[in-house]
Amino acid sequence: MDLDFSPEDQAFRDDVRALIADAFPDGEVYDDRRTHRDRWRLAMASKGWAVNKWPVAFGGPGWSPSQNFIWERETTSAGLPPQIPGMGVGMLAPILFGYGSKAQQDRFLPDIREDRVVWCQGYSEPGSGSDLASLRTKAVRQGDVYTVDGEKVWTSGAHLADWMFCLTRTSTESRPQAGITFLLIDMKSPGIEVKPIISIDGRHAFNRVTFDNVQVPVANRIGLEGEGWTYAKGLLTHERTGQAYVSMSMTLLSNIKRAAAALSGSCGGSLLEDPGFASRLRWAEIELEALEMTEMRTLWEVAAGTAPGAQSSMLKLKGTDIVQRMTEFFVECAGPYGAPWLPVIDHPQDRPQPDAIGPDWARREIARYYEARAASIAGGTDEIQRNIIAKHVLRL
């Protein structure tokens, strides 16, 4: 593994920076409004980078690990999503590449690539969160149709989604993992009800989804019946590799240093010069550098054809710890000014925003990144990651 950027990599980095500057000139800040999403998608598409993590056979650019590394760092530091937002591009598409039929690939991938369809993930259930093998949503086959009954919970974006990729139980006769089937479900199907779950900050991001005699064509089944656990496990492995949060933590670290340098510390100088604060921040920075090298090594191994395996759990576990500490540093910097904020939502004009109190970064940065507190739950809890490491690495 070569950690030095080649002249070609440096030229690629310059191209990325130029693309960002052209798409959002004069310091314009990206947000998740549809106009900004479309502008960024079209900018990426103009270079053939709209689905940059996809294989070449499906329209991806075929980047090297170092190019992927550069792209994620540059886009994240600029506040841009590294790829088209949504679960279709990064979560369902890899399943379709590996296990979908040619007909399913031709049907679903173009709409995902063009950002025309919104997908949500139907995994967690009441009482079956991290322990997916205990899920109870049933799918009973009758001819060319599955009848689905059950409930999913904490379903992000279900109220906006056109389709759901969903784990269902088709058998209880063998071990729990062997009876799970992966279905693609049209959210407009009769019998689906989506109920909002309003989080403590007032946002509607999560939902409870119930299925009552929902008819799903067998043609919408991914792969073989009863093999859904295998497909979902592969998806989660790659998802967790991307949940090391290295780019986000590096962006936060830079912003924290800038904020702390402008604040007064207990020693008479800036907060950044305070021995206690500086020592804790530097230790987190050292751990982040080590995590960065581990992520690079994993990227090279994946590019060489090796599945990440338990390394994905290691990356996610340590990355979660670091990104949560970064949010704590930010709150420490903001002090009382970190309290009076409301999150930026899809249509901020629909909700009154608080008057500016304290430094702008205290409201903007904390509101934007504090959701990283949930990193220890998303994609499988820390406890699940420790179990995987104990089983596959420590052989316990």
Number of C-alpha atoms within 10 A of each C-alpha: 11 9 9 9 13 11 9 10 15 14 12 16 18 13 14 19 16 13 17 18 14 11 18 18 11 8 8 10 11 17 15 15 12 11 11 16 18 15 14 23 22 16 18 21 15 11 12 13 22 24 24 22 19 20 14 12 9 14 17 15 17 15 17 13 19 20 18 16 16 19 21 19 18 19 17 18 17 18 14 21 17 20 19 23 15 17 19 25 24 21 19 23 23 19 19 19 17 13 15 20 16 10 9 17 17 12 11 16 20 14 14 21 20 16 18 9 17 19 25 24 22 26 24 21 22 12 12 15 18 19 14 20 17 16 24 21 21 22 25 17 16 11 8 10 17 22 17 25 20 19 22 24 23 20 23 20 20 26 19 14 18 16 20 23 22 21 27 26 26 22 18 13 8 8 9 16 19 19 19 31 26 28 25 22 23 19 21 11 14 12 14 20 17 19 14 19 17 12 10 7 9 10 15 15 17 19 20 21 21 19 20 14 18 20 23 21 17 17 15 18 22 22 19 13 19 18 16 25 20 14 21 20 12 17 18 16 20 19 19 25 22 18 22 28 26 26 22 20 26 21 18 21 22 11 17 23 17 12 19 22 17 13 14 15 18 12 11 9 13 15 22 22 18 17 13 13 17 15 13 12 18 12 11 19 17 11 13 23 14 12 21 20 13 15 23 19 16 22 22 16 15 15 13 10 8 11 16 18 19 20 21 24 29 22 24 29 24 19 28 26 17 22 28 21 18 27 22 15 20 25 19 16 24 22 12 12 19 21 14 15 18 19 19 16 15 12 10 12 9 8 11 8 13 10 8 12 14 14 12 10 17 23 21 15 18 23 17 14 18 17 12 20 17 12 21 21 15 16 19 20 19 21 13 17 22 14 15 20 20 13 12 12 12 9 8 9
